[in-house]
Amino acid sequence: MREACREERLFLAIGGVADALVEEAGAEAPRRQSPLMRWTAIAAAAAVVAAAGLGVLPRMGGAAGDTGIIENNSPAGGMAFLSYAGPVLPLTVLDGPEGLPAAREVSWDFSGATEGQGSALYQVTVTDDTIIRNDSEGAVTLTVGYPAAASLQDGEKTLPVLTVDGAQTETAMLWGDTGAGGVWESAQLSSWEDYRELLGDGRYLSEAREEPPALEQQVTVWEIVDSTAPAVDHARMAPTLAIRFQVDEARTQVFTYGFNGASFEEDGSRQYDYFVPQQGDRDSRRLLIFWGEVPEEYTIEGYENGACETPLEGVTGRMTAFTTTLRALMDQLAEEELARMGEELLTRLEAVKGATRRLMGRLLTLEEKDYSSYYLEDVLSYVYASQRVAWCTAEVTVPAGGEVRVTARYQKAPSYDFACAGQGEPGRFGFDMAAGLGSSLRFTSVTARLENTEGVELEEQSFGFDLAKGITRVALPLEEEYFYMVVKRKG
């Protein structure tokens, strides 16, 4: 035992919680960046890197015609941007008969385009009207869902609001998963093709309606609380706590929360460390979570900084332990994270819990060890920041031989290029739509409309608009599934 460093060794019964779980060690340092901010930055950087070889290659489309509504017979093109916001998607029926006839009209209102910088400049209001017709002899009651590209951290205005025949109706949100592929692969859906693959066969929607994994696994949690550190020159030191123990990796999986660094040895020895916050700074919870056998001993020691090379006396903390289920622990951490992010997001707590359980369920099935996958704050941040599809759902009744109008309205962010990327053309913004992707309705007509375009130039498109001739409303060919436009501000 090294008294100068206040190192202490405790022996624990496996799964037990002893009164002697008191440990002096800890560390204090500058407040670190929140996991959400870190993951959002990583996702943005990844989007730049992933798109670096793409360039911006929208293909020309369009058709000439007289004023008023015209038929667009040109093939649909495509567009590529470093930051892709996802297409406008069609209404579908979640519960009820398939193949009901429907007419759809989508409008983009550019009146919100204002002076300024960045993608917010061309955020527009999308209104998507769908008239569902019932040709049967009896009324039918449907559960409809309007999908939108979204993340769980998005503001309410970016999520669709539904009205039925112009009247507000009771709605609920159904959140899809992060998508197909590996555990971490779908933080950003980066192209129209990604959405087509995601929604084309209906499995994504079906899985969104299934119950997520229960996560009833029993875990033992070590938590270090009341961390303190001596007053030091923080320009030279960042007091750090390090905890060491050994596990049998065939019998134990370790998850962590609130640690800044880690190291692993081939014999199963682990070290996790964190900075002790300065006086008055908000601290994080410091958790080591054991699924399987619990280490029988550990050591804790304080250091001058995160290199964990020079011991520092006076770094202290108190160790506690408890047992719980993995689900209860993740639910609690999700609620704590959302509370810090703002009251508005607490309305999505159940959705966050479900999304977290789905991701954790995949992590638990990994055959190869990937230690970076087990930092629970990064799991939660990934859940918040990942792009996914969410449906705004409502129940509607269509009378016999009649029809009902379902209107979705929301603020739609554009696709754009990063000014700092050195690739693409900043100042160009893209909007696109999928005519019938993932919908069980049978569209008999699809129309597109532009509103308040006085300050807008259409640079490239496949819709068939012609602003110079006043053609701002076009009937789209039913055989085409995808349409796009690239816009700039006039002048």
ZAMARGU-4260 file (C-alpha; in steps of 0.2 Angstrom, whole numbers, plus 5000, padded with zeros to 4 digits):
<rodrens>
0) 5000/5000/5000 | 5007/5017/4995 | 5002/5029/5008 | 5009/5044/4999 | 4996/5041/4985
5) 4982/5035/4997 | 4980/5019/4987 | 4969/5007/4995 | 4964/4989/4990 | 4947/4982/4994
10) 4941/4964/4992 | 4923/4961/4987 | 4912/4946/4987 | 4906/4943/4969 | 4889/4952/4967
15) 4890/4958/4985 | 4889/4976/4992 | 4900/4979/5007 | 4899/4993/5020 | 4917/4995/5018
20) 4915/5001/5000 | 4923/5018/5004 | 4938/5023/4994 | 4949/5039/4994 | 4953/5043/4976
25) 4946/5055/4963 | 4952/5069/4952 | 4947/5086/4947 | 4949/5095/4930 | 4941/5106/4918
30) 4923/5102/4913 | 4924/5091/4898 | 4913/5092/4882 | 4896/5084/4884 | 4894/5067/4875
35) 4880/5074/4865 | 4891/5088/4858 | 4905/5076/4855 | 4894/5064/4846 | 4886/5077/4835
40) 4903/5084/4830 | 4909/5066/4826 | 4894/5063/4815 | 4896/5080/4806 | 4914/5076/4803
45) 4910/5059/4797 | 4898/5066/4785 | 4911/5077/4777 | 4924/5063/4776 | 4911/5050/4769
50) 4906/5063/4756 | 4923/5069/4752 | 4924/5059/4736 | 4907/5062/4730 | 4907/5080/4723
55) 4891/5088/4720 | 4883/5080/4705 | 4865/5084/4703 | 4858/5079/4686 | 4847/5091/4676
60) 4829/5088/4673 | 4813/5097/4669 | 4801/5101/4655 | 4795/5116/4647 | 4776/5120/4645
65) 4763/5133/4647 | 4758/5143/4663 | 4748/5133/4675 | 4749/5115/4679 | 4759/5104/4667
70) 4764/5086/4664 | 4783/5083/4668 | 4789/5068/4657 | 4807/5070/4660 | 4816/5057/4670
75) 4820/5060/4688 | 4837/5065/4692 | 4847/5064/4708 | 4858/5075/4719 | 4872/5073/4731
80) 4877/5085/4746 | 4889/5083/4760 | 4875/5085/4772 | 4859/5076/4767 | 4843/5081/4775
85) 4832/5067/4768 | 4817/5067/4756 | 4799/5072/4759 | 4791/5055/4761 | 4772/5050/4758
90) 4758/5046/4770 | 4755/5028/4773 | 4742/5017/4782 | 4748/5008/4797 | 4732/4998/4801
95) 4718/4996/4789 | 4716/4990/4771 | 4730/4992/4758 | 4729/5000/4741 | 4716/5014/4745
100) 4716/5027/4731 | 4724/5043/4736 | 4729/5060/4728 | 4744/5069/4735 | 4750/5087/4733
105) 4766/5093/4741 | 4771/5112/4743 | 4787/5120/4748 | 4785/5138/4755 | 4800/5149/4754
110) 4793/5164/4763 | 4804/5159/4778 | 4820/5161/4769 | 4829/5175/4777 | 4846/5184/4776
115) 4860/5175/4785 | 4872/5161/4784 | 4871/5142/4785 | 4857/5129/4781 | 4844/5139/4791
120) 4844/5151/4777 | 4833/5140/4766 | 4823/5131/4779 | 4806/5130/4771 | 4788/5125/4777
125) 4782/5109/4769 | 4764/5105/4767 | 4759/5088/4761 | 4741/5085/4758 | 4734/5067/4755
130) 4716/5064/4750 | 4711/5046/4754 | 4696/5039/4745 | 4685/5025/4751 | 4675/5017/4737
135) 4668/5003/4747 | 4650/5002/4754 | 4655/5004/4772 | 4666/5017/4782 | 4684/5012/4786
140) 4694/5017/4801 | 4712/5019/4798 | 4728/5022/4808 | 4739/5033/4796 | 4757/5038/4798
145) 4766/5052/4791 | 4785/5049/4790 | 4799/5061/4791 | 4818/5061/4792 | 4822/5066/4810
150) 4833/5063/4825 | 4827/5062/4843 | 4836/5079/4847 | 4827/5088/4834 | 4815/5103/4838
155) 4796/5101/4838 | 4794/5112/4822 | 4804/5100/4812 | 4792/5086/4816 | 4776/5084/4806
160) 4760/5090/4813 | 4744/5082/4806 | 4727/5089/4803 | 4712/5079/4797 | 4700/5089/4785
165) 4708/5105/4792 | 4705/5101/4811 | 4718/5096/4824 | 4718/5078/4829 | 4726/5067/4842
170) 4743/5061/4836 | 4757/5050/4843 | 4775/5048/4837 | 4782/5031/4831 | 4801/5032/4830
175) 4811/5020/4819 | 4828/5013/4823 | 4844/5020/4817 | 4844/5009/4801 | 4851/4993/4794
180) 4869/4988/4795 | 4881/4987/4810 | 4879/4994/4827 | 4887/5011/4823 | 4884/5012/4804
185) 4868/5022/4803 | 4872/5039/4812 | 4869/5048/4795 | 4857/5042/4781 | 4867/5051/4767
190) 4858/5049/4751 | 4841/5046/4744 | 4846/5028/4740 | 4849/5025/4759 | 4831/5029/4762
195) 4825/5018/4748 | 4834/5004/4755 | 4828/5008/4772 | 4810/5009/4768 | 4807/4999/4752
200) 4802/4982/4759 | 4792/4988/4774 | 4803/4979/4787 | 4809/4995/4795 | 4792/5001/4799
205) 4787/4983/4805 | 4802/4983/4817 | 4798/5000/4823 | 4781/4994/4829 | 4789/4979/4838
210) 4793/4979/4857 | 4812/4983/4860 | 4823/4970/4870 | 4818/4969/4888 | 4836/4971/4894
215) 4832/4961/4911 | 4850/4956/4913 | 4856/4958/4931 | 4871/4970/4933 | 4882/4975/4947
220) 4886/4994/4947 | 4901/5002/4956 | 4899/5021/4957 | 4912/5033/4963 | 4904/5048/4972
225) 4909/5064/4981 | 4925/5066/4971 | 4937/5079/4977 | 4955/5085/4973 | 4967/5097/4981
230) 4968/5115/4975 | 4981/5115/4961 | 4987/5126/4946 | 4975/5119/4933 | 4985/5127/4919
235) 4998/5113/4924 | 4988/5099/4932 | 4971/5090/4929 | 4969/5079/4944 | 4964/5062/4939
240) 4957/5047/4947 | 4961/5029/4940 | 4954/5013/4945 | 4962/4996/4941 | 4955/4979/4942
245) 4956/4962/4933 | 4941/4953/4924 | 4939/4936/4915 | 4933/4943/4898 | 4925/4926/4894
250) 4914/4928/4910 | 4911/4947/4912 | 4907/4962/4901 | 4911/4979/4907 | 4901/4995/4903
255) 4906/5012/4909 | 4898/5029/4911 | 4907/5046/4915 | 4926/5040/4912 | 4938/5050/4901
260) 4951/5036/4897 | 4954/5018/4898 | 4967/5005/4895 | 4966/4986/4893 | 4979/4972/4895
265) 4979/4955/4887 | 4978/4947/4905 | 4961/4955/4908 | 4968/4970/4918 | 4958/4986/4915
270) 4961/5004/4920 | 4948/5017/4919 | 4951/5035/4924 | 4942/5052/4924 | 4946/5070/4928
275) 4939/5077/4945 | 4929/5093/4941 | 4934/5109/4949 | 4925/5117/4963 | 4908/5122/4958
280) 4908/5113/4941 | 4894/5101/4937 | 4900/5083/4939 | 4895/5067/4930 | 4891/5051/4937
285) 4905/5038/4937 | 4899/5021/4934 | 4907/5004/4931 | 4894/4991/4926 | 4898/4972/4927
290) 4887/4960/4917 | 4893/4943/4923 | 4906/4940/4937 | 4912/4955/4947 | 4930/4958/4951
295) 4936/4953/4968 | 4948/4967/4971 | 4952/4984/4964 | 4965/4998/4967 | 4962/5017/4965
300) 4975/5030/4964 | 4975/5049/4961 | 4987/5057/4948 | 4992/5074/4942 | 4984/5072/4925
305) 4976/5060/4913 | 4993/5052/4908 | 4991/5043/4925 | 5010/5043/4928 | 5013/5055/4942
310) 5004/5052/4958 | 4995/5066/4967 | 4990/5065/4986 | 4973/5072/4991 | 4963/5066/4977
315) 4948/5057/4985 | 4931/5049/4982 | 4919/5037/4989 | 4915/5020/4981 | 4897/5013/4982
320) 4889/4998/4974 | 4872/4992/4970 | 4863/4979/4959 | 4850/4982/4946 | 4844/4977/4929
325) 4852/4984/4913 | 4835/4991/4908 | 4832/5000/4924 | 4850/5008/4923 | 4849/5013/4905
330) 4831/5021/4908 | 4838/5031/4923 | 4853/5037/4913 | 4842/5042/4898 | 4831/5052/4909
335) 4845/5061/4917 | 4853/5065/4900 | 4837/5072/4893 | 4833/5082/4909 | 4850/5091/4906
340) 4846/5094/4888 | 4830/5103/4891 | 4812/5100/4896 | 4806/5099/4878 | 4815/5083/4875
345) 4808/5075/4890 | 4792/5072/4880 | 4802/5060/4870 | 4808/5050/4885 | 4799/5034/4881
350) 4805/5035/4863 | 4823/5037/4869 | 4822/5022/4881 | 4815/5011/4867 | 4829/5017/4855
355) 4842/5014/4868 | 4836/4996/4872 | 4837/4992/4853 | 4855/4998/4852 | 4860/4989/4868
360) 4852/4973/4862 | 4863/4974/4847 | 4878/4978/4857 | 4875/4962/4868 | 4875/4951/4853
365) 4893/4957/4847 | 4904/4942/4845 | 4920/4952/4844 | 4925/4964/4858 | 4924/4982/4853
370) 4928/4992/4869 | 4923/5008/4862 | 4905/5001/4861 | 4903/5000/4879 | 4904/5019/4885
375) 4886/5021/4889 | 4887/5040/4887 | 4892/5037/4869 | 4878/5025/4867 | 4865/5038/4873
380) 4873/5051/4862 | 4872/5040/4847 | 4854/5037/4851 | 4850/5056/4852 | 4860/5061/4837
385) 4857/5047/4824 | 4846/5051/4809 | 4831/5039/4808 | 4813/5040/4801 | 4799/5044/4813
390) 4780/5043/4809 | 4767/5055/4816 | 4752/5044/4818 | 4733/5047/4819 | 4717/5038/4818
395) 4705/5043/4804 | 4688/5037/4797 | 4684/5038/4779 | 4665/5037/4776 | 4658/5025/4763
400) 4660/5032/4746 | 4668/5047/4753 | 4685/5054/4756 | 4696/5062/4770 | 4710/5075/4769
405) 4726/5072/4779 | 4738/5086/4780 | 4756/5086/4786 | 4765/5102/4790 | 4782/5105/4796
410) 4799/5114/4794 | 4810/5105/4782 | 4829/5108/4783 | 4839/5108/4766 | 4853/5097/4761
415) 4869/5108/4759 | 4888/5108/4757 | 4899/5112/4772 | 4909/5129/4768 | 4924/5122/4777
420) 4925/5106/4767 | 4933/5112/4752 | 4921/5102/4741 | 4904/5106/4734 | 4897/5123/4732
425) 4891/5132/4749 | 4876/5142/4746 | 4866/5129/4736 | 4853/5120/4745 | 4843/5104/4740
430) 4826/5098/4743 | 4819/5081/4736 | 4804/5070/4738 | 4799/5052/4736 | 4783/5050/4727
435) 4776/5033/4735 | 4791/5025/4744 | 4785/5014/4759 | 4767/5019/4757 | 4752/5006/4756
440) 4741/5019/4748 | 4738/5019/4729 | 4742/5036/4722 | 4731/5041/4708 | 4740/5058/4706
445) 4755/5067/4714 | 4757/5086/4712 | 4771/5097/4717 | 4770/5116/4721 | 4781/5130/4725
450) 4776/5146/4735 | 4784/5163/4739 | 4798/5160/4727 | 4802/5179/4724 | 4819/5177/4732
455) 4823/5160/4725 | 4833/5154/4710 | 4830/5136/4704 | 4847/5130/4698 | 4843/5112/4694
460) 4828/5101/4696 | 4818/5086/4690 | 4801/5092/4694 | 4797/5103/4679 | 4795/5120/4687
465) 4798/5135/4677 | 4798/5151/4688 | 4802/5163/4673 | 4785/5157/4665 | 4776/5156/4681
470) 4775/5137/4682 | 4775/5134/4700 | 4763/5119/4701 | 4766/5103/4691 | 4758/5085/4690
475) 4772/5072/4692 | 4773/5056/4682 | 4767/5042/4692 | 4780/5030/4685 | 4794/5041/4693
480) 4798/5038/4712 | 4810/5052/4715 | 4811/5071/4712 | 4823/5084/4717 | 4828/5103/4716
485) 4843/5113/4720 | 4840/5132/4725 | 4850/5148/4728 | 4845/5165/4733 | 4843/5178/4719
490) 4858/5189/4717
</rodrens>
